[in-house]
Amino acid sequence: MPNYIPISKAQETLANAIDIVSLLRAKGKTLKRSGSEWLWTRHRGVTARGNQWYSHYTQRGGCAIDFVREFYGMWSTLSFIYLLRIHMHTVITDRLGVLLLPPKQAKPQP
């Protein structure tokens, strides 16, 4: 069994605030506009808007943490860590919701 890692309420809030559309786009997933939401074409009936998602097929939804648990099969603490790492590496999200990551630093020459 994995070791327990305490997660603060502030960390939980940050992890749940991750934009799901940006997360999926950063991973190269295909999304299609559906009214005010985005439809994830890989999973029929799953829509996302901001940090909220909903599966019309299973009639379940939730925030970013629930999304990572459901579709990436991560247990609770791992989903928090995964989303917090994304939050820490996010530079800016543009108007289209595209996640932009900082450029890799060049290694200094010896």
N, C-alpha and C positions, 0 to 999 in steps of 0.2 A: 504494500500500500504506500502511496506517495506520502512524503512528509508534509505536515500541515504548515502552510505559509499564511500568516495573518494578512488580511487585506483591509485597509482602512476605508471608511465611508467615502472619503475624498477620492481615493483610488477607484472605488467602485463607480462613483459618479463620472470620473474621467473616462473609464473604460466603456461605460454605457453611452457616453456622448459621441463615440466614434460613428461617423457617417457610413452607413452600410453600403450605399451606392459607391462611394469613393473606395471603400475596402474591396468591393467586387471588381471595380475597374482596375485598381492597382494590381489585382491578381489576374488580369486579362480576361475576365468574364464578360459575356455579352449581355447587355441590358437593352430593353426596348421601352420607350416612353408609353405610359398607359394613364392618360389623364394627368393628375398631379403626382402620380407615383411612377416607379420604374419596375418593369416586369423582368425578372431574372429568367432568361430564355432556357437555361439548363433545367430548371425546376418549374414545371408548369404550375401556374397558380400562385407563385411566390412573388409578392410585391414588396418594395421598400421605398421609404420616404424618410430622408434624414437618418436618424438612429433607430427608426422603427421598422419592423417587418411584419408581414402577415402571410400565412399560407391559407389560401382559399380552399384547398383540398382537405387539409386536416383541421381547419378552423382554429389554428393556433398562431400566436405571434408574440412579439415582445421587443426588447431592446437588443443592443449589439451583443451583449454577453450571451443572451439566449440564442441569438443567431449563430454565433460561433459554436456553441454547444451542440445545437441541432444539426448544422450542416457541415461542420468540420470535425465533429465527434470528440471535441476536447472536454475533459472534465473541468469542473468549476475553476479551480485555481489556475490551471493552465490557460483557460480562456481569458481570465483577468490579465495574466502576464502577457499573453499574446497581444491583447488590445492595448495595454499600457505601453508596450514597446512601439506599437504603431503610433500612439499618441506622442510619444517622446521623439519620434523621428519625423513627424509631420512638420513641414515648414509652413505651408499655406494650402488652403483649399480654394481653388478658383471658383468663379461663378457657376461653372458647369458641374462642380463637385468632383473635379479630377484631383486625386491625391498627388501632391508633388513632394518628392523626397529630396533631402539635401544632396548635392553632388558628392561623389566620393573624393576624399582628400588624397592628393598625390603624396606618395611617400618621399620624405627628404632623401636626397642623394648623399651617400657617405663621403 
